[in-house]
Structures are given as structure tokens and as C-alpha cells.
């Protein structure tokens, strides 16, 4: 079956693409739960517990299994999602009704040494017209942002981001004005994060062609490892891993400094509960994927962006290490596990993609 059939004929969701999609050879898809369009969506705050559901229907929170370190994830206009595997560079389309996943393509030229590889994903602001994906990838010489249609050759957007064995960043998000925000890491060299001439340890702001927005590409500095970026009502937020001490969830501002002498984070997450790798914002609620904490951390903010109470765990110790967190238009969270990253303890069906209605959400109306 060709990619054109998979994307145009509604195989698992009826997605109607626009833009220069091309046919590519299809490989064996990962194992997924049996197709079941009637699979129930759990009520808010009552996710299923692995192993307790009927064997025939499986866990209704799990929409795909058998992946390896799924990291980037974007939700498509039809409600399905595309997820990227960090180490293989594969992109797969995953469906909320748990139909079989479709392998779309493999992003070429990535280097997976250390924590590098295929990292963040974002959809073009004009995706309905151009069908373009943006990806943050590691090569043998640098980290970079590229863009491509499914089946097409990645074209560079922003190159020359320092590459290291650790702390390669990878956050990507488009602002409402079309600005592309890029989260980078300090590659294990903290001095680079404070150096205004370096792209390492920064949040960068560029347009769709990689040209600087505002005073320059550096939007904020002093970060150690920005693995995820997300948008609030009028703010850009970043997750930042710490070398020692707590990880942080930061409000990023133009010219801001997240270093020791800079602005205080919105939330500090203790190291044992941290390993932050994803974030999503829905109204006053923030959802943080915490790999070391083996949970999603839920934070409620007031109108000034200040937590109103201590963070609360969600899905704690149910699916292992939880990384990417993306909110869809139905108020559900798409979450990837990271149990095959060399740190976690994988189960037979890892890694997984989840779709779960969170306790601060509802699936009846978009948020």
C-alpha cells in the first residue's frame, strides 16, 4: 500500500492532506493494539491501569506499541498524530482509534550518538497548504532544524547549533504569529549557555526560513537543555533539565536569562520527580512529562502565571518513563513513553504512545 493510499484514502482516520506528499516504500509497522473504533475514552481522572482491562480490547489509553524512544509528536488536523523515533529517524502516523500505525518515512542523515537523533517536531503554520513538517535533528557535525513534506528531502532551515554527546536540546514550537521557537542545549559546556555569540543553551526565535526574528536569533539564554517548548495564552514556556538540583519549567521572555542570576522559574521539579521532556498548556493547567519521575506532573497557574498549589502527579508509575506531552483539540493528552532509551526498564510492548484524558480536562469540547 502506498503512502498516497495511507494519507488520502483514510486508512485509519480519513486524513486529507495538502501539499507535495510523495509515495515512499513502506516498511513493517510497529505492533499496535487491535483496531477498535469503539474503544472507550476514560473519564477525567480515571485512567486505566495496565493489565486490568479486558484482554480483547486492551488498555484504551494505549494507541500504539512497539516503538523505540518516540520523542517528537505532532497532532494532525484530522486528529491523528505523527510521532518520530529518536534513534531510527522513522516517522509513523498513529490513530486515536488504535488502528494500525502507518510508517511514513525515515528522516535521513541523523546521528544518534549520545542523546541526539530525531528530536522535536512541529507542523508548518500553513500546513494545510504546504504539508510541511519541521524537525530538530542531530547530524554528525551539528544540531539543526530542517523541513520537508512526507517522503521529501529535508531542507535546512537553521544550521550550526552546537552538537555534543549530551544536552542537545530539541524543543520546537510555532508561536501564534508564525515565529518558530527552537530550544537548544549547552552540550555539557555551561559557559556556552551564557555566551550571546553561541546558539547553545538558548531559546532561538526565527521565521519559517530560519531568519532571525527581532533583534537576533537568541530569544533567551542561560538554559542547560531545552527539550520541550509549549505555548500558554501569551507566553512561551520551556522545560529545562538541571545538572544538579531541580529541573525547571520556565516562562521564556525576549532577552531573558535562565541562568543562576536570571529570572526564577515558574516551577521547580525535584530531581527525583524530574527528567522533564515534554510540556503542554491548557488554560491554567500545565502538564509536564517527567521521565525520572515516571509520571506527568500537573501544575495549576493563576492569571499571573504563578502556581496556585503544589504540583500533583498524574499516571504515576503506570507506564514507566513519560516524555513527550501534546494536547489535542479534544482536550486529550498524547504522551510517549521512553522506556527503551537505555535508562528505563522496558516492558514487552514498549515503547508506547498514549492518548489520555487528564484530570483537569474533558473530552466533550475543545479547550
C-alpha positions in Angstrom: 0.0 0.0 0.0 1.4 3.4 -1.0 1.8 6.4 1.2 -0.8 8.1 -1.1 -3.4 5.5 0.0 -2.4 5.8 3.6 -2.8 9.5 3.7 -5.5 10.1 1.1 -7.8 7.0 1.4 -8.5 7.4 5.1 -6.6 4.3 6.3 -7.3 4.7 10.0 -8.6 8.2 10.1 -9.5 9.7 6.7 -6.7 12.3 6.6 -6.9 14.6 3.6 -3.5 16.1 3.1 -2.5 19.1 1.0 1.0 19.9 -0.3 3.7 17.9 -2.1 3.3 14.5 -0.5 5.2 11.7 -2.3 4.9 7.9 -2.3 7.7 6.2 -0.4 8.3 2.4 0.2 6.5 1.0 3.2 8.3 -0.9 5.9 6.9 -3.1 8.6 4.8 -1.0 11.0 5.2 -1.3 14.8 2.9 -3.5 16.8 -0.3 -1.8 17.8 -3.4 -2.6 19.8 -6.2 -4.2 17.8 -8.3 -1.7 15.8 -11.3 -0.8 17.8 -13.1 2.4 16.9 -15.5 1.9 19.9 -12.7 1.8 22.5 -13.9 3.9 25.4 -12.2 7.1 26.4 -11.5 7.1 30.2 -13.4 9.6 32.3 -11.2 12.5 33.5 -9.0 11.5 36.3 -9.6 7.7 35.9 -7.0 6.4 33.5 -6.9 2.6 33.1 -4.4 0.5 34.9 -2.2 -1.6 32.7 -3.2 -5.3 32.8 -6.6 -4.7 34.3 -8.7 -4.2 31.1 -10.4 -6.9 29.1 -7.7 -8.8 27.2 -9.5 -8.4 23.9 -9.8 -4.7 24.0 -6.5 -4.0 25.8 -5.7 -0.7 27.6 -7.8 2.0 26.0 -5.1 4.6 26.8 -2.5 2.9 24.6 -2.9 3.8 20.9 0.5 2.3 19.7 3.1 -0.1 21.0 6.5 -1.5 19.9 8.2 1.8 19.2 11.7 2.8 20.2 12.2 6.1 22.0 9.4 8.1 20.4 10.3 11.7 21.0 8.7 14.2 18.6 5.0 14.2 18.2 2.5 16.5 16.4 -1.3 16.2 16.1 -2.6 16.4 12.6 -5.8 18.3 11.6 -7.8 15.1 11.3 -7.0 14.2 15.0 -4.3 11.5 14.2 -0.7 12.1 15.2 2.7 11.7 13.7 5.4 10.5 16.0 9.2 10.3 15.4 11.6 7.7 16.8 14.7 9.4 18.1 17.2 6.7 17.2 15.8 5.3 13.9 14.5 8.6 12.4 11.2 6.9 11.5 8.0 8.9 11.3 4.8 7.0 12.0 1.2 8.0 11.8 -0.8 6.9 14.9 -4.5 6.9 15.3 -6.8 7.6 18.3 -9.0 4.6 17.5 -5.9 2.4 17.7 -5.9 1.4 14.1 -2.6 0.0 12.9 0.2 2.6 12.7 1.5 3.6 9.3 5.2 4.1 8.6 5.5 7.3 6.6 9.3 7.8 6.0 12.7 7.8 7.7 14.4 11.1 8.1 17.9 10.7 6.6 21.2 11.9 7.9 20.7 11.9 11.6 23.4 11.0 14.1 22.2 9.3 17.3 25.3 9.4 19.4 24.6 10.5 23.0 21.1 11.9 23.3 21.0 13.1 19.8 18.8 12.0 16.8 15.4 12.9 15.6 14.1 15.2 18.4 11.4 17.8 18.2 8.7 18.0 15.6 6.4 20.9 14.6 3.8 21.5 11.8 4.2 24.4 9.4 1.9 27.3 10.3 0.4 26.8 6.8 0.4 23.0 6.9 -3.0 22.8 5.2 -1.4 24.4 2.1 2.2 23.2 2.1 2.1 19.9 4.1 5.5 20.7 5.7 6.9 19.2 8.8 9.7 20.9 10.8 12.2 18.7 12.8 15.1 19.3 15.1 17.7 16.7 14.2 21.3 15.9 15.2 23.9 15.3 12.5 27.5 14.2 12.8 28.6 17.9 13.0 25.7 20.0 14.3 22.1 20.1 15.5 19.8 21.7 13.0 16.2 22.4 12.1 15.0 21.0 8.8 11.7 21.0 7.0 10.2 18.6 4.5 7.0 17.1 3.1 6.3 13.4 3.9 8.6 11.5 1.5 10.6 14.5 0.6 14.2 15.5 1.1 14.8 17.5 4.3 15.9 21.1 3.6 17.9 23.0 6.2 16.2 25.9 8.0 18.7 26.6 10.8 22.1 25.0 11.0 25.2 25.3 13.2 23.6 24.6 16.5 26.4 23.1 18.6 26.3 19.3 18.9 27.5 17.2 21.9 27.3 13.8 23.5 24.8 15.2 26.0 22.3 18.1 26.3 21.4 18.6 22.6 18.0 20.3 23.3 15.3 19.7 20.7 12.3 21.8 21.6 10.3 23.2 18.7 7.0 25.2 18.7 5.5 27.8 16.4 4.0 30.9 18.0 0.6 32.3 17.0 2.4 34.8 14.8 4.4 32.2 12.9 7.6 32.6 14.8 9.5 29.3 15.2 11.0 28.9 18.7 13.9 26.5 19.0 15.2 25.0 22.2 18.9 24.1 22.3 21.2 22.5 24.9 24.6 23.6 26.2 26.2 20.3 25.1 27.7 19.8 28.5 29.5 23.2 28.5 27.6 25.7 30.7 29.7 28.6 29.5 28.1 28.3 26.1 24.6 28.9 27.6 25.6 32.4 28.7 27.6 33.3 25.6 25.5 35.5 23.4 27.5 34.5 20.3 26.7 30.8 20.7 23.4 29.1 19.7 23.9 26.6 22.5 21.8 26.7 25.7 19.3 29.1 24.2 15.8 29.5 23.0 16.0 30.9 19.5 13.4 32.8 17.5 13.4 32.5 13.7 10.9 32.7 10.9 9.9 29.7 8.7 13.1 30.2 6.6 15.4 30.3 9.6 15.9 34.1 9.5 16.2 35.8 12.9 13.0 37.4 14.4 13.5 40.6 16.3 17.0 41.6 17.5 18.5 38.3 16.6 18.0 34.6 16.8 18.8 34.4 20.5 15.4 34.9 22.3 16.7 33.8 25.8 19.9 32.3 27.1 21.3 30.6 30.2 19.5 27.3 29.6 21.1 23.9 30.1 18.9 21.6 27.9 15.6 22.8 26.5 14.0 19.5 25.4 10.5 20.9 25.0 8.7 24.2 24.3 5.0 25.0 24.6 2.6 27.9 24.4 0.3 29.5 27.0 -2.2 32.3 26.5 0.5 34.9 25.9 3.7 33.2 26.9 6.3 30.8 25.6 7.3 28.1 28.1 10.4 25.8 28.2 11.4 22.7 30.1 15.0 22.8 31.3 17.0 19.9 32.8 19.4 20.7 35.5 22.9 19.2 36.1 22.3 19.1 39.8 19.2 20.2 41.8 15.7 20.5 40.4 14.6 20.7 36.8 12.6 23.8 35.8 9.6 24.9 33.9 10.4 28.4 32.7 8.4 31.3 31.2 10.7 32.5 28.3 10.8 36.2 27.6 12.7 38.2 25.0 16.2 38.9 26.2 15.6 36.7 29.3 18.3 34.8 31.2 17.6 31.4 32.7 21.0 31.2 34.3 21.8 31.4 38.1 21.3 35.2 38.1 18.3 35.3 35.9 14.6 35.1 36.4 13.2 32.4 38.7 11.4 29.5 37.1 7.7 29.1 37.1 8.0 25.7 38.7 11.0 23.8 40.2 10.6 20.0 39.9 12.8 17.9 42.3 15.4 15.8 40.5 13.7 12.5 41.6 10.4 13.7 40.0 12.1 15.4 37.0 13.8 14.4 33.8 11.4 16.8 32.0 11.0 16.0 28.4 7.6 17.5 27.4 5.1 20.2 28.2 1.6 21.2 27.3 -0.6 24.1 28.5 -4.4 24.1 28.6 -5.9 27.2 30.1 -4.5 27.5 33.7 -3.1 23.9 33.6 0.4 22.7 32.7 1.3 19.1 32.0 4.9 18.1 32.2 6.3 14.8 31.0 8.7 13.6 33.7 11.0 10.6 32.7 12.8 10.2 36.0 9.5 10.9 37.9 7.7 8.2 35.8 4.7 10.5 35.7 3.0 13.5 34.2 3.3 16.4 36.6 0.2 18.6 36.7 0.5 22.3 37.7 -2.2 24.9 38.0 -1.3 28.5 37.4 -3.1 31.7 38.3 -3.7 34.6 36.0 -0.1 35.9 36.6 1.4 32.5 35.7 2.2 31.6 39.4 1.4 28.1 40.7 -1.7 28.1 43.0 -0.7 24.9 44.8 2.0 22.2 44.8 2.3 20.1 41.6 0.4 16.9 41.5 1.3 13.6 39.9 -0.7 12.0 37.1 -0.2 8.5 35.7 2.5 8.0 38.3 4.3 4.6 37.9 1.7 3.3 35.4 3.6 3.4 32.1 7.2 4.0 33.1 9.2 7.0 31.9 6.9 9.6 30.3 8.5 12.0 27.8 6.5 14.0 25.2 3.2 15.6 26.1 1.0 17.2 23.4 -2.6 18.4 23.8 -5.2 17.8 21.0 -8.3 19.7 20.2 -10.5 17.3 22.1 -8.7 18.1 25.4 -6.8 14.8 25.5 -3.1 14.4 26.0 -0.8 12.4 23.6 2.1 11.0 25.6 5.1 9.0 24.6 7.0 6.6 26.9 10.8 6.5 27.0 11.5 3.1 28.4 13.9 1.9 25.7 16.2 4.9 26.0 18.9 2.9 27.9 17.8 4.3 31.2 14.3 2.8 31.6 13.2 -0.8 32.2 11.1 -1.7 29.1 8.1 -3.9 29.1 7.3 -6.2 26.2 5.1 -3.7 24.4 7.4 -0.6 24.9 7.7 2.0 23.8 4.1 3.2 23.7 2.1 6.1 22.6 -0.8 7.0 24.9 -3.9 9.2 24.5 -5.4 10.0 27.9 -8.0 12.5 29.1 -6.3 14.3 32.0 -8.0 15.2 35.3 -8.1 18.9 34.5 -9.6 18.3 31.1 -12.7 16.9 29.4 -13.1 15.3 26.0 -16.5 16.8 25.1 -15.3 20.1 23.8 -12.0 21.6 22.6 -10.0 23.6 25.2 
